[in-house]
Amino acid sequence: MTERRPAVPSDEVLRLALTRQPNRTEAALAVDGISTAIATVAQRRRTVWPILEILWADRRPAARLLLLAILLLLVTTIVAVVGSRWLLRSPIGPGTNGVVAYEVDGDLVLANADGTDPRRITGAVAWEFNPTFSPDGHLVAYWSTASSDTELGPLDLVVLDVRSQPPAGRTLVTVSGQAARRLVWSPDSRRIAGADLIDGVRTVYTVDVETGVSRWVGPPGIDAFDPVWSPDGTRIGFLGGRVESDRGFYIMNADGTDAHRISTISSRGRGYKTPVWSPAADRIAVSVEAGGADPFQRDIWVLSPDASTENDISNDPGDEVGPQWSPDGLRIAYLRAVGGPSAGVRVVVSDADERNATILGPTFPNATILGPNFPNASIAWAPDGTKLLIRFLTGRSEAPVELEMLDLATGAVTVVGAAGVDGDPSWQRLAP
C-alpha cells in the first residue's frame, strides 16, 4: 500500500487563502499543512516555575530540600493571603475612618473622624437617637419618637442617606419600643434586624431597607431580643429567655428556622447583654451576669457558634459590659467598672483568648455602666482600629452622658460630646 503523505501547501496556495474567501479544498490543504508543521517540528515546553523544574531534575538531596522549602513557603503564603482576604472581606474588616454619628439632646450629629466640626443633620420636633451606620457606610438607621422619654414609644425606624444634601430621613416601620432597642444591619446593608413584642413576648423581626417590608422571623415560643447578624448574613444570633432556665444566646437561620441555644452559662441576674459576632464568624462575645457574690456582676464571655467552647475572658471582680470586636477580629474592647457601679469606668482591650488584657487610658471618674434596657455605656471601634469612641454616664447633672474618643497608641482622650446622649455612637466605615 502506498503511504499517503499530507499535501504541503505552496506559497501560491497560502497567498490565495489569505487574500480571498477560500473554497473547501484550499482550506483543507492549508490546515493539513499547518498541522504537519506542528507535528514534525519539536515544540519547546515552557514552565511557569523554571527553577522548580531545575531543582526537581536535580537528584541531589540538597536540591530536593531546597525545593521542599520553596513549596512550603508558597503554601504558607497562599493560606495567609486567602485566609486574610476571607477574614477581611468587604464590608468586614478594617477600613478608612469616616464621620462619627451620635445624638445630642434628641438630634443626630455628624462629626469628622477626629470629633471636630460637629453638625446636626436632624432638627425635627421628634426625638432621634441611637444612630447606626450601615456596613457600606452609606446609610444611617436610627429611632425617632415624639417624646423625649424614649422608654414610652412607639418608635419609628428611620434611615437616611448621608450622601444626600441635606440628608432626608425615610421611615421604614413603627414598633412599640417595649423590647430591646438595638438596631443591627445585615452585612450586605440591605436589611435591619430588631425586636418587638407579639402578645407580650419579645420577637425578632427583619426589615428590607429598600421596600420597608418587615417580617417576623421569631422564633415562636422563645422570648427573643437583641439580635446580631452573622458576618456572612446567613444566620441571626439573639438573646432569649425570661427565666434563668431559658436565658442564653441562641442562633437561627436568617429566615427563623433551626433556632437553638448554644450557651450553657447560668445567669442569676438579669441575664445576657449586647452580643457581638466576630468578623471571622467563629466566635461571639457577650456580657453575662454570671459571676461573683453579686448576681448582677457581669463578665465578658466568648462563645463558639457550634457550642463547643465557652470562655470567661474577663474573669475579674469588676463589672464588665459592652464588648466590641476590633475590625480585624483579633481583639475585644469592653468597659470595666472600678470599685463599684459608680466609682469609675476603665477601658480594657484583650485578645479573644484572654491573653494580653490591657487597661487603656484614664479612669473616667463617677461614671456608671448600668442601665434598664441596655447598659448606659458602650464602645465603637474606629474602622482602622486605632481609636475607640466611648459613651458612659458621667454622674454630672449638667452633662449626664459623655462621649469621648480614646487614641489607642497614645492614650490621649478627646471629648466629642457631653449632654443628653441616648443610644450608642457609630463610626462610618469607608472602603480602604
Steps between C-alpha positions, in 0.01 A plus 500: 500500500635837406549731799297816460673809625317820584524754222721797580345826381704713261558870552246571229232298676566678826490837328164420346367376835596824671380742231159364413226278641643147446306206374483184708786327318745785547403540866561129560842520336599796723384329821677174409821687430497684830421181691794322332738781594393487864533123515846482340668796677594445866308738723675641807292461814520803723441476873362765728748406769832430318700494824270233643546290185877528531497403867269206432736371230793528742515176701729632773344513854589868547310596184198295606502665846515844341206406278300385804575826685383707202177300473430540873558873473259522205230305683538712815477820299190382314326397823586831667379707207180303444428486874552872548287582199221286642534655843512855371258472212290809435314632685663306782845595620700819534406799290555873483357716778197696387283734706363411842129513579345555842203670661491818709176602671280325245678601179743298292849640460776418252859594579834447331696186578697691766182636659534852361240702307181349648189578293139410566327314221155481660300772668140384507270509799551125535773357722758300303758269651721193458643570151657194338698505175443233237805282424550673163504840674221651288201490734423577862216323680359652817195519726261794499229564758267786591607507864833571665418208728624232264363227725140584408495430126377437241821524298547564129790323333647758261786484249675786325765518233795706623606558138192710423493872571332562731455147637130411508357228723262229376287300748512125447284360779344597834540279808383518859844565643435269793765247400877547477565792265825396342522531119728268301569504127540196280852480351371593153330818636164387361318405820473607863414272789335600827253370757147593605209351692247249369234421760738612771793288378813655352551382143767565234403668173685609186427797274591536133665842469397553138134402525428547871343154513544341842453142610509316828773238506421386851556248608157428652495387858833660595535843654748649250672839489829678432571331163837501322580386144769251417768654272383293202136606552364144511427486875369724776607464860282636778453504874211298634315397811325684781581251776837361599441158346439654153749785501782481253630571154312336213571462128252452216502519123422844361147384415433394859546125458720270709507719812712348775691612807878470492582630850477317831613781732253541784403860582358581840454868421330664203668272252704572189571837333631639167627202299742569213614261227868502407597606146650153450157348580656244735416660837240707683576731792228580752468654844348257754387555859645178624788557739592603850296545816293771329252333262499814286876505443583446133794333328591487131459153355609372158291223344550288191201475261514120508464505882835328547663765723403764758778713646480773765769735365451771765497290814537797731322642809395802292172542313562482123272590209488609136737260322596600146726317255777691330456533122764232439327261741810447714414706810205580724445833674262532794428724798572413863351668805771570757412452867124502453236610252566874550868513595630533147540325167812364331550379143647151456630350175606136484556216261196279449661220704555722809868564433659844510211674674596867523330787681513806278464870560394671821229403744176681420401613852143480631396316185250217509426221254158391627177542306144358490475382138862495393816618677536877506854456374637377171803485273539548125824415318643730237493313167881509484527358854699792645237671717194433713184703554384458859158594636416495871292667771703773668306553821497877424160664470619762249628232260356164603654308209841547346652380175879481488754385244797294620815470290630147556860586413542806720224466760385854421132571565290754310150604610272469197169582666358555848124534542192280495620220273268200449609187321841399372733696272592361159803537275469512122714247321634602161651249262882504519 
